[in-house]
Amino acid sequence: MKIVYWSGTGNTEKMANLISEGIVAAGKEATVVNVSNATSDIFNDEDVVILGCSAMGDEVLEEGEFEPFVEELSSKVSGKKVALFGSYGWGDGQWMRDWEERMISYGCQSAIDPLTVQNEPEDEEECKDFGKKIAAL
Ligand SMILES: Cc1cc2nc3c(=O)[nH]c(=O)nc-3n(C[C@H](O)[C@H](O)[C@H](O)COP(=O)(O)O)c2cc1C
């Protein structure tokens, strides 16, 4: 399974690594890829699209790299399951609700509730469990 993420200060990156640990603990392979090193074909052979990005701007995805990446996925992910995660600071999670809706508009199936964490992920088990659930999708 492939996990593509963007993270400014490492919080979402930490989530990505813990989710990966959970997937591996559940018996599947997992690769964590920084969006800088990902092409939009990365999920072509995958059943599940696993994406992480923190809340940036005013309740939006990071606009330099991650936003254009998600836009490029629009024509390539129809019919796939999607699992979204990310860290936020002071908001109420609006960026994630909008993002999930957007992925559904691309034809993705929202197979698991997105995982959001305020600031640094303190509850490591929560992230690992999310990974285990993804592995079972
Ligand atoms: C430029 C900038 C914009 C942000 N905008 C929001 C926001 O709209 N809503 C929110 O809840 N947090 C916002 N935050 C807080 C980050 O989402 C939070 O610090 C998060 O833990 C960062 O995760 P990361 O290290 O994975 O990037 C913003 C932070 C920065 C630096």
The ligand as an SDF file (V2000), in Angstrom:
LIG
                    3D

 31 33  0  0  0  0  0  0  0  0999 V2000
    0.4270   28.5700    7.1200 C   0  0  0  0  0  0  0  0  0  0  0  0
   -0.4020   27.7380    8.0780 C   0  0  0  0  0  0  0  0  0  0  0  0
   -1.7810   27.6960    7.9320 C   0  0  0  0  0  0  0  0  0  0  0  0
   -2.5610   26.9360    8.8070 C   0  0  0  0  0  0  0  0  0  0  0  0
   -3.9170   26.9250    8.6520 N   0  0  0  0  0  0  0  0  0  0  0  0
   -4.6790   26.1750    9.5030 C   0  0  0  0  0  0  0  0  0  0  0  0
   -6.0930   26.1310    9.3630 C   0  0  0  0  0  0  0  0  0  0  0  0
   -6.6860   26.7360    8.4630 O   0  0  0  0  0  0  0  0  0  0  0  0
   -6.7810   25.3820   10.2530 N   0  0  0  0  0  0  0  0  0  0  0  0
   -6.1980   24.6750   11.2530 C   0  0  0  0  0  0  0  0  0  0  0  0
   -6.8790   23.9920   12.0190 O   0  0  0  0  0  0  0  0  0  0  0  0
   -4.8460   24.7020   11.4170 N   0  0  0  0  0  0  0  0  0  0  0  0
   -4.0780   25.4280   10.5570 C   0  0  0  0  0  0  0  0  0  0  0  0
   -2.7170   25.4380   10.6990 N   0  0  0  0  0  0  0  0  0  0  0  0
   -2.1050   24.6310   11.7640 C   0  0  0  0  0  0  0  0  0  0  0  0
   -1.5390   23.3290   11.2170 C   0  0  0  0  0  0  0  0  0  0  0  0
   -2.5240   22.5880   10.5420 O   0  0  0  0  0  0  0  0  0  0  0  0
   -0.9890   22.5060   12.3940 C   0  0  0  0  0  0  0  0  0  0  0  0
    0.1220   23.1970   12.9430 O   0  0  0  0  0  0  0  0  0  0  0  0
   -0.5850   21.0970   12.0030 C   0  0  0  0  0  0  0  0  0  0  0  0
   -0.2420   20.3590   13.1580 O   0  0  0  0  0  0  0  0  0  0  0  0
    0.6090   21.0880   11.0600 C   0  0  0  0  0  0  0  0  0  0  0  0
    0.8820   19.7700   10.6720 O   0  0  0  0  0  0  0  0  0  0  0  0
    2.1530   19.4330    9.7830 P   0  0  0  0  0  0  0  0  0  0  0  0
    3.3560   19.5420   10.6610 O   0  0  0  0  0  0  0  0  0  0  0  0
    1.9340   18.0380    9.3170 O   0  0  0  0  0  0  0  0  0  0  0  0
    2.1480   20.4060    8.6360 O   0  0  0  0  0  0  0  0  0  0  0  0
   -1.9360   26.2030    9.8410 C   0  0  0  0  0  0  0  0  0  0  0  0
   -0.5310   26.2610    9.9890 C   0  0  0  0  0  0  0  0  0  0  0  0
    0.2280   27.0100    9.1200 C   0  0  0  0  0  0  0  0  0  0  0  0
    1.7280   27.0460    9.2960 C   0  0  0  0  0  0  0  0  0  0  0  0
  1  2  1  0
  2  3  1  0
  2 30  2  0
  3  4  2  0
  4  5  1  0
  4 28  1  0
  5  6  2  0
  6  7  1  0
  6 13  1  0
  7  8  2  0
  7  9  1  0
  9 10  1  0
 10 11  2  0
 10 12  1  0
 12 13  2  0
 13 14  1  0
 14 15  1  0
 14 28  1  0
 15 16  1  0
 16 17  1  0
 16 18  1  0
 18 19  1  0
 18 20  1  0
 20 21  1  0
 20 22  1  0
 22 23  1  0
 23 24  1  0
 24 25  2  0
 24 26  1  0
 24 27  1  0
 28 29  2  0
 29 30  1  0
 30 31  1  0
M  END
$$$$
